Amino acid sequence: MRIREEIRTFLKEQIDNYNLEDHQDLFALGLVNSMFAMQLVLMVEQKFGITIDGDDLNLDYFRSVDAITNLVTRKLEG
């Protein structure tokens, strides 16, 4: 899936020793912080041509590759 691969690629470029499964919580593992979350939001908007609005600015939507993929898919379909 193109969306999932784009997200993985971005995370691999940003996180040293990236070796995660798609369901793992990036924040719980201490790999990212709230500033990085904003970078992630910007990447998602730019890469996929979607707008992340107030209702989408929830860390739960950005905790894992699975969560981000689901968010992007939902926004593209809606």
Residue frames as a rotation matrix with the C-alpha (Angstrom) as fourth column:
MET 1
0.581 0.814 0.000 0.00
0.814 -0.581 0.000 0.00
0.000 0.000 -1.000 0.00
ARG 2
-0.001 -0.602 0.798 1.45
0.583 -0.649 -0.489 3.33
0.812 0.465 0.352 -1.07
ILE 3
0.591 0.284 0.755 0.22
-0.345 -0.757 0.555 5.27
0.729 -0.588 -0.349 1.98
ARG 4
0.979 -0.200 0.028 1.75
0.072 0.480 0.874 2.87
-0.188 -0.854 0.484 4.48
GLU 5
0.359 -0.900 0.248 5.07
0.930 0.324 -0.172 2.79
0.074 0.293 0.953 2.61
GLU 6
0.139 -0.266 0.954 5.27
0.248 -0.923 -0.293 6.60
0.959 0.277 -0.062 2.44
ILE 7
0.806 0.214 0.552 4.70
-0.453 -0.377 0.808 6.83
0.381 -0.901 -0.207 6.20
ARG 8
0.843 -0.538 0.004 7.30
0.449 0.709 0.543 4.15
-0.295 -0.456 0.839 6.92
THR 9
0.204 -0.792 0.576 9.82
0.833 -0.169 -0.527 5.91
0.515 0.587 0.625 4.68
PHE 10
0.355 -0.014 0.935 9.31
-0.208 -0.976 0.064 9.22
0.911 -0.217 -0.349 6.48
LEU 11
0.933 0.049 0.357 9.68
-0.360 0.112 0.926 7.60
0.005 -0.993 0.122 9.91
LYS 12
0.674 -0.733 0.089 12.79
0.730 0.680 0.072 5.70
-0.113 0.016 0.993 8.84
GLU 13
0.108 -0.626 0.772 14.36
0.554 -0.607 -0.570 8.98
0.826 0.489 0.282 7.71
GLN 14
0.285 0.141 0.948 13.51
-0.429 -0.866 0.257 10.72
0.857 -0.480 -0.186 10.99
ILE 15
0.797 0.087 0.598 14.04
-0.593 0.297 0.748 8.05
-0.112 -0.951 0.289 13.66
ASP 16
-0.245 -0.955 -0.169 17.45
-0.939 0.277 -0.205 6.52
0.242 0.108 -0.964 14.31
ASN 17
-0.965 -0.245 0.093 17.47
-0.259 0.944 -0.204 2.73
-0.038 -0.221 -0.975 14.29
TYR 18
-0.093 0.992 -0.086 13.88
-0.979 -0.107 -0.173 2.55
-0.181 0.068 0.981 13.09
ASN 19
-0.846 -0.081 -0.526 12.80
-0.214 0.956 0.198 -1.02
0.488 0.280 -0.827 13.52
LEU 20
-0.650 0.695 0.309 9.12
-0.524 -0.115 -0.844 -0.97
-0.550 -0.710 0.439 14.42
GLU 21
-0.697 0.605 0.385 6.06
0.713 0.643 0.279 -2.93
-0.079 0.469 -0.879 13.59
ASP 22
-0.633 0.433 0.641 3.17
0.217 -0.696 0.685 -0.93
0.743 0.573 0.346 12.18
HIS 23
0.418 0.888 -0.190 1.05
0.415 -0.001 0.910 -1.26
0.808 -0.459 -0.369 15.32
GLN 24
-0.118 -0.551 -0.826 3.69
0.984 0.045 -0.171 -0.06
0.131 -0.833 0.537 17.81
ASP 25
0.852 0.508 -0.130 3.06
0.523 -0.815 0.247 3.22
0.020 -0.278 -0.960 19.66
LEU 26
0.159 -0.827 0.539 5.70
0.564 -0.373 -0.737 5.77
0.811 0.421 0.407 18.65
PHE 27
0.209 -0.017 0.978 4.99
-0.522 -0.847 0.097 7.99
0.827 -0.531 -0.186 21.65
ALA 28
0.939 0.187 0.289 4.88
-0.344 0.483 0.805 5.23
0.011 -0.855 0.518 24.29
LEU 29
0.672 -0.740 0.012 8.24
0.732 0.662 -0.164 3.99
0.113 0.119 0.986 23.04
GLY 30
0.513 -0.444 -0.735 9.68
0.259 -0.736 0.626 7.49
-0.818 -0.512 -0.263 23.48
LEU 31
-0.205 -0.621 0.757 10.70
0.906 0.172 0.387 7.76
-0.370 0.765 0.527 19.84
VAL 32
-0.409 0.147 0.901 8.83
0.542 -0.755 0.369 10.98
0.734 0.639 0.229 19.11
ASN 33
-0.691 0.208 -0.693 7.52
0.549 -0.473 -0.689 14.03
-0.471 -0.856 0.213 20.94
SER 34
0.323 0.927 -0.191 4.80
0.563 -0.350 -0.749 16.60
-0.761 0.134 -0.635 20.31
MET 35
0.073 -0.373 -0.925 7.08
-0.579 -0.771 0.266 18.70
-0.812 0.516 -0.272 18.08
PHE 36
-0.912 -0.403 0.073 7.74
-0.204 0.603 0.771 15.68
-0.354 0.689 -0.633 15.91
ALA 37
-0.297 0.891 0.342 3.98
0.708 0.446 -0.548 15.06
-0.641 0.080 -0.764 15.84
MET 38
0.463 0.443 -0.768 3.55
-0.109 -0.831 -0.545 18.46
-0.880 0.336 -0.336 14.19
GLN 39
-0.474 -0.679 -0.560 6.19
-0.728 -0.055 0.684 17.56
-0.495 0.732 -0.468 11.60
LEU 40
-0.850 0.217 0.481 4.26
0.318 0.938 0.140 14.37
-0.420 0.272 -0.866 10.99
VAL 41
0.199 0.963 -0.180 1.04
0.466 -0.255 -0.848 16.34
-0.862 0.085 -0.499 10.49
LEU 42
0.239 -0.170 -0.956 2.75
-0.618 -0.786 -0.015 18.59
-0.749 0.595 -0.293 7.94
MET 43
-0.816 -0.575 -0.052 4.23
-0.431 0.546 0.719 15.64
-0.385 0.609 -0.694 6.08
VAL 44
-0.526 0.696 0.489 0.86
0.609 0.710 -0.354 13.90
-0.593 0.111 -0.797 5.91
GLU 45
0.434 0.719 -0.543 -0.85
0.133 -0.647 -0.751 17.03
-0.891 0.253 -0.376 4.58
GLN 46
0.063 -0.498 -0.865 1.81
-0.804 -0.539 0.252 17.71
-0.592 0.679 -0.434 1.98
LYS 47
-0.847 -0.506 0.167 2.47
-0.343 0.758 0.554 14.13
-0.407 0.412 -0.815 0.86
PHE 48
-0.687 0.631 0.359 -1.17
0.666 0.745 -0.034 13.10
-0.289 0.216 -0.933 0.53
GLY 49
-0.854 0.309 0.418 -2.80
0.046 -0.755 0.654 16.45
0.517 0.578 0.631 -0.32
ILE 50
0.121 0.905 -0.409 -5.19
0.720 0.203 0.663 16.39
0.683 -0.375 -0.627 2.62
THR 51
-0.213 -0.113 0.971 -6.04
-0.454 -0.868 -0.200 18.85
0.865 -0.483 0.134 5.38
ILE 52
-0.423 0.044 -0.905 -5.73
0.746 0.585 -0.320 17.83
0.515 -0.810 -0.280 8.99
ASP 53
0.013 0.520 0.854 -8.36
-0.176 -0.840 0.514 19.85
0.984 -0.157 0.081 10.84
GLY 54
-0.267 -0.126 0.955 -9.00
-0.892 -0.342 -0.295 20.37
0.364 -0.931 -0.021 14.55
ASP 55
0.684 0.614 0.394 -10.87
-0.715 0.672 0.195 17.10
-0.145 -0.415 0.898 15.00
ASP 56
0.838 -0.412 -0.358 -7.91
0.131 0.788 -0.602 15.22
0.530 0.457 0.714 13.50
LEU 57
-0.052 -0.897 0.439 -5.32
-0.454 -0.370 -0.811 16.84
0.889 -0.242 -0.388 15.77
ASN 58
0.775 0.285 0.564 -5.39
-0.629 0.431 0.647 14.00
-0.059 -0.856 0.514 18.24
LEU 59
-0.226 -0.970 0.087 -2.23
-0.953 0.239 0.187 12.11
-0.202 -0.040 -0.978 19.12
ASP 60
0.020 0.293 0.956 -4.15
-0.200 0.938 -0.283 8.85
-0.980 -0.186 0.078 18.89
TYR 61
0.928 0.372 0.006 -4.32
-0.045 0.128 -0.991 9.36
-0.369 0.919 0.136 15.11
PHE 62
0.603 -0.777 -0.180 -0.53
-0.600 -0.292 -0.745 9.63
0.527 0.557 -0.642 14.93
ARG 63
0.504 -0.363 0.784 0.62
-0.734 0.298 0.610 6.99
-0.455 -0.883 -0.116 17.43
SER 64
-0.110 -0.493 0.863 1.53
0.091 0.859 0.503 4.29
-0.990 0.134 -0.049 14.93
VAL 65
-0.940 -0.215 -0.264 1.94
-0.256 -0.067 0.964 3.58
-0.225 0.974 0.008 11.25
ASP 66
-0.638 0.764 0.098 -1.43
0.759 0.602 0.246 1.81
0.129 0.232 -0.964 11.38
ALA 67
0.063 0.692 -0.719 -3.16
0.721 -0.530 -0.446 4.81
-0.690 -0.491 -0.533 12.98
ILE 68
-0.375 -0.271 -0.887 -1.66
-0.297 -0.871 0.392 7.31
-0.878 0.410 0.246 10.51
THR 69
-0.999 0.021 0.039 -2.53
0.045 0.414 0.909 5.06
0.003 0.910 -0.414 7.57
ASN 70
-0.339 0.938 -0.075 -6.13
0.937 0.329 -0.120 4.82
-0.088 -0.111 -0.990 8.80
LEU 71
0.042 0.307 -0.951 -6.36
0.309 -0.909 -0.280 8.59
-0.950 -0.282 -0.133 9.19
VAL 72
-0.681 -0.382 -0.625 -5.01
-0.424 -0.490 0.761 9.28
-0.597 0.784 0.172 5.71
THR 73
-0.911 0.378 0.164 -7.24
0.390 0.667 0.635 6.64
0.131 0.643 -0.755 4.14
ARG 74
-0.091 0.921 -0.379 -10.31
0.905 -0.083 -0.417 8.06
-0.415 -0.381 -0.826 5.90
LYS 75
-0.053 0.020 -0.998 -9.47
-0.031 -0.999 -0.019 11.62
-0.998 0.030 0.053 4.80
LEU 76
-0.881 -0.330 -0.338 -8.86
-0.336 -0.065 0.940 10.56
-0.332 0.942 -0.054 1.19
GLU 77
-0.758 0.644 0.107 -12.13
0.624 0.668 0.405 8.62
0.189 0.374 -0.908 1.06
GLY 78
0.033 0.808 -0.589 -14.18
0.879 -0.304 -0.367 11.34
-0.475 -0.505 -0.720 2.76
